[in-house]
Amino acid sequence: ARREVIEELGVGSAKTLEMTRNGASITSSEPPMNDLGEADGNIPEEERADWVFLGSYRSAVNRGGGFVYLYLLKNSVAVKEGGGTRNYHGSGDDEAQNIFHFDMEQIRTSLERFEFKEVKWTAALALSLLHLQLDMFAGKPDDQVL
């Protein structure tokens, strides 16, 4: 998730910014795995203040499809010039994308009106909103919120 956020939005955590300034390359797009080869949502200790694992979910259960791994990046900072702004142009895959900027009230309204037409986006936004506004996961380690 870290690499995609950097490439597509130009943002990351404060720790990621520090790592990239020190010459580290962020290339892994694989979710953290446990000993059984299953995603466990573990987030490195130094980044737990910024990244929250919201769960892993099968994306096409009837066809044996893959999984979606949902994370919330809190307190993001620009790690590339213009990152997180309307002027930033992502460098990830070559798929054309329109990036929209919403505040929390716009997200809530759009969820209530069923305006997000992709289920994974809807799940990510709704779970993030729950985490931020209802504080329903208080007291649990960030890597075990669900």
TAUR-V186557 format. One record per residue. N is the residue number from 1. SS is DSSP state (H for helix, E for strand, C for the rest). Layout:
# TAUR-V186557
n = <N,N>
ss = <SS,SS>
This chain:
# TAUR-V186557
n = <1,2,3,4,5,6,7,8,9,10,11,12,13,14,15,16,17,18,19,20,21,22,23,24,25,26,27,28,29,30,31,32,33,34,35,36,37,38,39,40,41,42,43,44,45,46,47,48,49,50,51,52,53,54,55,56,57,58,59,60,61,62,63,64,65,66,67,68,69,70,71,72,73,74,75,76,77,78,79,80,81,82,83,84,85,86,87,88,89,90,91,92,93,94,95,96,97,98,99,100,101,102,103,104,105,106,107,108,109,110,111,112,113,114,115,116,117,118,119,120,121,122,123,124,125,126,127,128,129,130,131,132,133,134,135,136,137,138,139,140,141,142,143,144,145,146>
ss = <C,H,H,H,H,H,H,H,H,C,E,E,C,H,H,H,H,H,H,H,H,C,C,C,C,C,C,C,C,C,C,C,E,C,C,C,C,C,E,C,C,C,C,C,H,H,H,C,C,C,E,E,E,E,E,E,E,E,C,C,H,H,H,C,C,C,E,E,E,E,E,E,E,C,C,C,E,E,C,C,C,C,C,C,C,C,C,C,C,C,C,C,C,C,C,C,C,C,C,C,C,C,C,H,H,H,H,H,H,H,H,H,C,C,C,C,C,C,H,H,H,H,H,H,H,H,H,H,H,H,H,H,H,H,C,C,C,C,C,C,C,H,H,H,C,C>
